[in-house]
Amino acid sequence: MAQPQILIVGAPGAGKGTQSSNLAEEYGIEHVTTGDALRANKDVETEHGTPREYMEDGELVPDEVVNEIVQEALESADGYVLDGYPRNESQVEYLEGITELDVVLYLDVPEEELVNRLTGRRVDPETGENYHTEYDMPADEEVRDRLVQRDDDTEDTVKERLRVFEENTEPVIEHYEDHAGFVRIDGEQSPDEVWSEIKGAVDERVE
């Protein structure tokens, strides 16, 4: 099998990180996220400045800078799963000019389930480990007592994050629905069931 070139799309809480890690391990490909790519290349000079300049000021990194950094990451990867990019139609156009995707995976999860997953998330401030009030709480009572909810996991913030995702990224999903490698995955299933569906979809579309 050739090294697949995969795009994974889904709202916050859909499980992109988990499934991207599975894909990277299974197929020996790079997991390329916008955040990691920007951090790894924060001092790369572009005609619009360096990512560091924007990140240190707490500003959104402009599309033009993100595009160049993603291009750099993809060119050095022998197969990849791209996670968190493209976020808008302008980035879609740029991506289509620099690479060809074999598979586009859309993890489709109802909003109610996304809100439940994200608002139930708790973090251990000492270890950074993530837990969930409904699905995955630690057995150790001392650990349970010190878990905290992240500021961006409150219900109001989660709903706003999902609104922004839908506004910006729904057009991206609609664009890729016509792609020959587009697959809509039921992301409400268990992680193992989602992975089984993803692996079948990739194996079917990549020789």
C-alpha positions as a LaTeX table, in Angstrom:
\begin{tabular}{lrrr}
\hline
Residue & $x$ (\AA) & $y$ (\AA) & $z$ (\AA) \\
\hline
Met1 & 0.00 & 0.00 & 0.00 \\
Ala2 & 1.20 & 3.50 & $-0.85$ \\
Gln3 & 1.55 & 5.94 & 2.02 \\
Pro4 & $-1.96$ & 7.46 & 2.19 \\
Gln5 & $-2.64$ & 11.20 & 2.20 \\
Ile6 & $-5.61$ & 11.71 & 4.48 \\
Leu7 & $-7.65$ & 14.68 & 5.68 \\
Ile8 & $-9.70$ & 14.22 & 8.86 \\
Val9 & $-12.45$ & 16.75 & 9.62 \\
Gly10 & $-14.79$ & 17.06 & 12.58 \\
Ala11 & $-16.02$ & 19.42 & 15.27 \\
Pro12 & $-14.26$ & 19.87 & 18.62 \\
Gly13 & $-14.90$ & 16.70 & 20.62 \\
Ala14 & $-15.48$ & 14.50 & 17.56 \\
Gly15 & $-12.38$ & 12.39 & 18.27 \\
Lys16 & $-10.01$ & 13.61 & 15.54 \\
Gly17 & $-6.94$ & 13.44 & 17.77 \\
Thr18 & $-7.53$ & 9.83 & 18.83 \\
Gln19 & $-8.25$ & 8.60 & 15.32 \\
Ser20 & $-5.39$ & 10.60 & 13.77 \\
Ser21 & $-2.98$ & 8.89 & 16.17 \\
Asn22 & $-4.42$ & 5.51 & 15.14 \\
Leu23 & $-3.95$ & 6.37 & 11.45 \\
Ala24 & $-0.39$ & 7.58 & 11.96 \\
Glu25 & 0.56 & 4.39 & 13.81 \\
Glu26 & $-1.27$ & 1.97 & 11.49 \\
Tyr27 & 0.05 & 3.38 & 8.20 \\
Gly28 & 3.40 & 4.84 & 9.30 \\
Ile29 & 2.41 & 8.37 & 8.26 \\
Glu30 & 2.85 & 11.81 & 9.81 \\
His31 & 0.13 & 13.34 & 11.99 \\
Val32 & 0.15 & 16.96 & 10.83 \\
Thr33 & $-1.83$ & 19.42 & 12.96 \\
Thr34 & $-1.86$ & 23.15 & 12.38 \\
Gly35 & $-0.91$ & 23.85 & 16.01 \\
Asp36 & 2.05 & 21.46 & 16.02 \\
Ala37 & 3.23 & 22.70 & 12.61 \\
Leu38 & 3.11 & 26.32 & 13.76 \\
Arg39 & 4.94 & 25.57 & 17.01 \\
Ala40 & 7.61 & 23.54 & 15.20 \\
Asn41 & 8.15 & 26.30 & 12.64 \\
Lys42 & 7.40 & 29.40 & 14.69 \\
Asp43 & 10.53 & 31.21 & 13.51 \\
Val44 & 10.17 & 30.43 & 9.80 \\
Glu45 & 10.24 & 33.65 & 7.82 \\
Thr46 & 7.34 & 34.23 & 5.44 \\
Glu47 & 6.52 & 37.37 & 3.53 \\
His48 & 3.84 & 38.00 & 6.17 \\
Gly49 & 6.19 & 37.56 & 9.15 \\
Thr50 & 6.86 & 34.58 & 11.44 \\
Pro51 & 4.20 & 32.57 & 13.30 \\
Arg52 & 5.91 & 33.55 & 16.58 \\
Glu53 & 5.05 & 37.23 & 16.08 \\
Tyr54 & 1.34 & 36.46 & 15.98 \\
Met55 & 1.34 & 33.71 & 18.61 \\
Glu56 & 3.15 & 35.82 & 21.21 \\
Asp57 & 0.67 & 38.65 & 20.68 \\
Gly58 & $-2.22$ & 36.21 & 21.13 \\
Glu59 & $-3.45$ & 36.90 & 17.61 \\
Leu60 & $-4.77$ & 34.45 & 15.03 \\
Val61 & $-2.03$ & 33.49 & 12.61 \\
Pro62 & $-3.12$ & 34.73 & 9.14 \\
Asp63 & $-4.10$ & 32.21 & 6.46 \\
Glu64 & $-1.09$ & 33.15 & 4.34 \\
Val65 & 1.35 & 32.19 & 7.11 \\
Val66 & $-0.56$ & 29.02 & 8.08 \\
Asn67 & $-0.66$ & 27.97 & 4.41 \\
Glu68 & 3.12 & 28.18 & 4.01 \\
Ile69 & 3.77 & 26.30 & 7.26 \\
Val70 & 1.34 & 23.50 & 6.32 \\
Gln71 & 2.91 & 23.25 & 2.86 \\
Glu72 & 6.35 & 22.85 & 4.48 \\
Ala73 & 5.03 & 20.10 & 6.79 \\
Leu74 & 3.32 & 18.16 & 3.99 \\
Glu75 & 6.30 & 18.36 & 1.63 \\
Ser76 & 8.54 & 16.72 & 4.24 \\
Ala77 & 6.02 & 13.98 & 5.09 \\
Asp78 & 5.90 & 10.55 & 3.43 \\
Gly79 & 2.15 & 10.17 & 3.77 \\
Tyr80 & 0.13 & 12.13 & 6.32 \\
Val81 & $-3.11$ & 12.61 & 8.20 \\
Leu82 & $-3.96$ & 16.30 & 8.21 \\
Asp83 & $-5.93$ & 17.45 & 11.26 \\
Gly84 & $-7.22$ & 20.99 & 11.88 \\
Tyr85 & $-6.63$ & 22.36 & 8.39 \\
Pro86 & $-8.22$ & 23.60 & 6.13 \\
Arg87 & $-10.57$ & 25.66 & 8.31 \\
Asn88 & $-12.13$ & 27.78 & 5.56 \\
Glu89 & $-12.69$ & 27.85 & 1.81 \\
Ser90 & $-9.59$ & 29.96 & 1.16 \\
Gln91 & $-7.42$ & 27.31 & 2.82 \\
Val92 & $-9.22$ & 24.59 & 0.83 \\
Glu93 & $-8.20$ & 26.29 & $-2.41$ \\
Tyr94 & $-4.61$ & 26.57 & $-1.25$ \\
Leu95 & $-4.47$ & 22.92 & $-0.15$ \\
Glu96 & $-5.80$ & 21.71 & $-3.50$ \\
Gly97 & $-2.97$ & 23.55 & $-5.20$ \\
Ile98 & $-0.19$ & 21.85 & $-3.20$ \\
Thr99 & $-1.29$ & 18.24 & $-2.67$ \\
Glu100 & $-3.79$ & 15.53 & $-3.63$ \\
Leu101 & $-5.87$ & 13.81 & $-0.97$ \\
Asp102 & $-6.61$ & 10.10 & $-1.15$ \\
Val103 & $-9.23$ & 10.05 & 1.60 \\
Val104 & $-11.33$ & 12.71 & 3.34 \\
Leu105 & $-12.80$ & 11.46 & 6.63 \\
Tyr106 & $-15.63$ & 13.42 & 8.24 \\
Leu107 & $-16.37$ & 12.41 & 11.83 \\
Asp108 & $-20.06$ & 13.24 & 12.14 \\
Val109 & $-21.26$ & 13.65 & 15.74 \\
Pro110 & $-24.56$ & 15.29 & 16.85 \\
Glu111 & $-24.16$ & 18.59 & 18.72 \\
Glu112 & $-25.78$ & 17.24 & 21.90 \\
Glu113 & $-23.16$ & 14.48 & 22.10 \\
Leu114 & $-20.31$ & 16.94 & 21.41 \\
Val115 & $-21.51$ & 19.21 & 24.22 \\
Asn116 & $-21.72$ & 16.21 & 26.57 \\
Arg117 & $-18.21$ & 15.04 & 25.68 \\
Leu118 & $-16.61$ & 18.44 & 26.07 \\
Thr119 & $-18.42$ & 19.73 & 29.17 \\
Gly120 & $-17.76$ & 16.41 & 30.95 \\
Arg121 & $-14.03$ & 16.57 & 30.34 \\
Arg122 & $-11.84$ & 17.04 & 33.42 \\
Val123 & $-8.08$ & 17.54 & 33.66 \\
Asp124 & $-5.62$ & 16.49 & 36.36 \\
Pro125 & $-3.57$ & 19.69 & 36.90 \\
Glu126 & $-0.62$ & 17.67 & 38.22 \\
Thr127 & $-0.25$ & 15.24 & 35.31 \\
Gly128 & $-2.20$ & 16.85 & 32.45 \\
Glu129 & $-4.20$ & 13.62 & 32.03 \\
Asn130 & $-7.74$ & 13.98 & 30.65 \\
Tyr131 & $-10.75$ & 12.21 & 32.18 \\
His132 & $-14.52$ & 12.35 & 31.71 \\
Thr133 & $-17.21$ & 12.55 & 34.36 \\
Glu134 & $-19.39$ & 10.01 & 32.57 \\
Tyr135 & $-17.04$ & 7.70 & 30.66 \\
Asp136 & $-13.65$ & 7.68 & 32.31 \\
Met137 & $-13.03$ & 8.72 & 35.92 \\
Pro138 & $-9.87$ & 7.69 & 37.81 \\
Ala139 & $-10.20$ & 5.03 & 40.50 \\
Asp140 & $-7.95$ & 6.99 & 42.86 \\
Glu141 & $-10.14$ & 9.24 & 45.04 \\
Glu142 & $-7.28$ & 11.71 & 45.60 \\
Val143 & $-6.91$ & 12.17 & 41.83 \\
Arg144 & $-10.69$ & 12.54 & 41.40 \\
Asp145 & $-10.79$ & 15.29 & 44.03 \\
Arg146 & $-8.20$ & 17.43 & 42.28 \\
Leu147 & $-9.66$ & 17.26 & 38.76 \\
Val148 & $-10.64$ & 20.59 & 37.22 \\
Gln149 & $-12.70$ & 21.72 & 34.24 \\
Arg150 & $-10.86$ & 23.77 & 31.62 \\
Asp151 & $-12.20$ & 27.27 & 31.00 \\
Asp152 & $-13.00$ & 26.41 & 27.38 \\
Asp153 & $-15.03$ & 23.32 & 28.41 \\
Thr154 & $-17.90$ & 25.20 & 30.09 \\
Glu155 & $-21.24$ & 24.81 & 28.34 \\
Asp156 & $-21.45$ & 28.40 & 27.04 \\
Thr157 & $-17.89$ & 28.29 & 25.69 \\
Val158 & $-18.38$ & 24.86 & 24.13 \\
Lys159 & $-21.54$ & 25.99 & 22.33 \\
Glu160 & $-19.73$ & 29.05 & 21.01 \\
Arg161 & $-16.80$ & 26.89 & 19.79 \\
Leu162 & $-19.27$ & 24.63 & 17.98 \\
Arg163 & $-21.06$ & 27.64 & 16.45 \\
Val164 & $-17.76$ & 29.00 & 15.14 \\
Phe165 & $-16.82$ & 25.57 & 13.78 \\
Glu166 & $-20.12$ & 25.25 & 11.95 \\
Glu167 & $-19.90$ & 28.76 & 10.52 \\
Asn168 & $-16.31$ & 28.38 & 9.26 \\
Thr169 & $-15.91$ & 24.69 & 8.54 \\
Glu170 & $-19.31$ & 23.50 & 7.29 \\
Pro171 & $-18.52$ & 24.98 & 3.84 \\
Val172 & $-15.28$ & 22.95 & 3.88 \\
Ile173 & $-17.22$ & 19.73 & 4.54 \\
Glu174 & $-19.75$ & 20.60 & 1.83 \\
His175 & $-16.88$ & 21.20 & $-0.61$ \\
Tyr176 & $-15.34$ & 17.79 & 0.03 \\
Glu177 & $-18.62$ & 15.86 & $-0.21$ \\
Asp178 & $-17.97$ & 15.65 & $-3.96$ \\
His179 & $-14.43$ & 14.29 & $-3.47$ \\
Ala180 & $-14.03$ & 10.69 & $-4.66$ \\
Gly181 & $-12.42$ & 9.74 & $-1.34$ \\
Phe182 & $-15.00$ & 11.42 & 0.93 \\
Val183 & $-16.33$ & 9.19 & 3.72 \\
Arg184 & $-18.83$ & 10.23 & 6.40 \\
Ile185 & $-18.09$ & 8.30 & 9.60 \\
Asp186 & $-20.62$ & 7.90 & 12.42 \\
Gly187 & $-18.53$ & 9.46 & 15.19 \\
Glu188 & $-21.11$ & 8.72 & 17.89 \\
Gln189 & $-19.96$ & 5.08 & 17.98 \\
Ser190 & $-17.31$ & 3.85 & 20.42 \\
Pro191 & $-13.70$ & 4.79 & 19.53 \\
Asp192 & $-12.99$ & 1.16 & 18.51 \\
Glu193 & $-16.04$ & 1.05 & 16.21 \\
Val194 & $-15.08$ & 4.40 & 14.67 \\
Trp195 & $-11.54$ & 3.14 & 14.09 \\
Ser196 & $-12.79$ & $-0.05$ & 12.45 \\
Glu197 & $-14.90$ & 2.00 & 10.03 \\
Ile198 & $-12.02$ & 4.40 & 9.30 \\
Lys199 & $-9.52$ & 1.61 & 8.64 \\
Gly200 & $-11.95$ & $-0.11$ & 6.27 \\
Ala201 & $-12.51$ & 3.15 & 4.39 \\
Val202 & $-8.78$ & 3.86 & 3.99 \\
Asp203 & $-7.91$ & 0.28 & 2.97 \\
Glu204 & $-10.65$ & 0.37 & 0.34 \\
Arg205 & $-9.43$ & 3.63 & $-1.20$ \\
Val206 & $-5.63$ & 3.32 & $-1.08$ \\
Glu207 & $-3.78$ & 0.62 & $-3.01$ \\
\hline
\end{tabular}
